[in-house]
Amino acid sequence: MKKFKIITAIILVSILFLLIFIGDYFYTIVIDSSTDKSVITCQEKKEKEDHSKETKWFLNNKKELKMTSVTGFNLSGYQFLNDRSKKWIIVIHGYGSSARDMAYYIKKFYDLGYNVFAPDLIGFGKSEGNFISMGGYDSKDMRKWIDVLNEMYDKPDIALFGISMGAATVMNTIDENLTPNVKVFIEDSGYIDAKEELRYQLKKLYNLPYFPIIPLASITTRIKAGYYIGEINAENALIDNKLPALILHGDKDGFVPVDNAKKAYDLLLSNDKHIYISKDCKHVEGAKKDAMNYWASVNKFLTKYF
């Protein structure tokens, strides 16, 4: 009997350690900001793009701002002042990226005549952070960045724009009791539910089931980063949204399925909603591969509502 109890205890402890290892392993792969994310970000083979001119312009024209995150980390953001307008576009980067990597988009909006602000999200670029927020804390930080711009420029008209995780950040930001000067939002290839996005990635990359891996990773995320993965869900924000919205996506997106765009559009109850799906485009590829139609849709939307 005593031997049986010992064996049972050993088995239970082994299972416990296995569960802890599984949760920690996937936390390290997905959420830990210090680890290589190429296995996730390099899923789709795309043509190499040369944005060296835009990057050089970014470096030569940026004016850095600093702010403290709701998490306590020190954050960096970059403003690009345009004498032609008092209106601002906030441009938010995606997973495994930074504001600098958004130089192409920033220059596009600048050339359209807008001032641009681009933050480095928690754990990316020059911003501090040992974890990735997936759009959760990022959306609360975005609300704080809006207050910074409001104080510096006397509450200018503001539009929100983001790609991928940045788009998820935008969709969560609209639920952060925004000031009335935030007029519109544009999201490109964003996921609505972080838990469902990770379920999709887990199946695609490893052919593994949702349970028990995502729940274990979520518990580990709560312990190490302070949030559950399931908390990052923009469904209610979209339903309650009153801002004019433009939804963008590529129909061949293998990173964030295009169904997210269709669902986001359907959840929006406002009549001032628009959607454009770029044909034969992979993840966030529409802005370059389908540039003429993509930017025509963006410009038409901003001209009408912003």
Secondary structure, 3 states (H helix, E strand, C coil): CHHHHHHHHHHHHHHHHHHHHHHHHHHHHHCECCCCCHHHHCCCCCCCCCCHHHHHHHHHHCEEEEEECCCCCEEEEEEECCCCCCCEEEEECCCCCCHHHHHHHHHHHHHCCCEEEEECCCCCCCCCCCECCCCHHHHHHHHHHHHHHHHHHCCCCEEEEEECHHHHHHHHHCCCCCCCCEEEEEEECCCCEHHHHHHHHHHHHHCCCCCCHHHHHHHHHHHHHCCCHHHCECHHHHHHCCCCEEEEEECCCCCCCCHHHHHHHHHCCCCCEEEEEECCCCCCCHHHHCHHHHHHHHHHHHHHHC
